[in-house]
Amino acid sequence: MKKAHPAHHSVPISKTVRAGDFVYTSAYGPWVFDPADLTYDGAGNAVSDGTGNENMPFDDQVHRTFDFIRDALKPEGCELEDVVKCECWLTNPSDFRAFNEIYKTYFVKNPPVRSIFPARFMFPCKVEMQVVAFKPVKAI
């Protein structure tokens, strides 16, 4: 049985989907934007999303991304401690150390398995994350 929590913006995705005892989130970056506001350079890179957040410091972007993940999990009765898998993307591999320093403050005990990749995003942010949480339906 699959239960979805639709997102509240103009992108056709769900914030989370529950499949049995597992909860999957969409990928989250540090802010929400309207895809209609995206502008690109000549090479097709997103240079603005209309939010004015393009110069937000990396650490603030990571913390805000964790806030979105936490908020997405909440309606399913999940917390970060229920996360068993985390996929992370960074635009700049040199942010890896700084990312790890922040990441470990959110997953203090029993950190989830994790993948981390360099990426070029659809909007001008520096980090995106997606998680899978395990929360048995009976426990809610």
C-alpha positions, 0 to 999 in steps of 0.5 A: 500500500502506497500513501503519498504526501503531495508537495505544496508547490508547482512541481508535480512530486510528493514530499514523501511516499509511504510503502509499508514500513518505509517512508521515502522522501523526494530530493530536497535542497535548501529552498523552494522555488517556482520552476517558471522563475528559472533563468539559464546561462548560454551553457544551460546552467541555472543561474537564478531561480527568482528567490535571491538565495543563490549566494546563501553560504554552504553551511546554511544551505545544508542546515535548511536542507535538513529542515526540509527533510525533517519537515517532510518526515514528520507527517509520517511520524518519522524523525531523523533517527528513523532514517536508514538511507541517505543520498546526498549531492553536492555541486562542489566536491571541495564542500565534502569535509564541511558537509560531513562536519554538519551531517554528523551533528544530525546523525549522532547515533547509528548514522544511516548508510549514505551515498554522496555524489557530485551533481549539477542541479536544476536550480542554483543551490549547493546541496540536495538530499533524499532519505529513506526512513523505517517506521513500522505502521504499527508504531504510529 
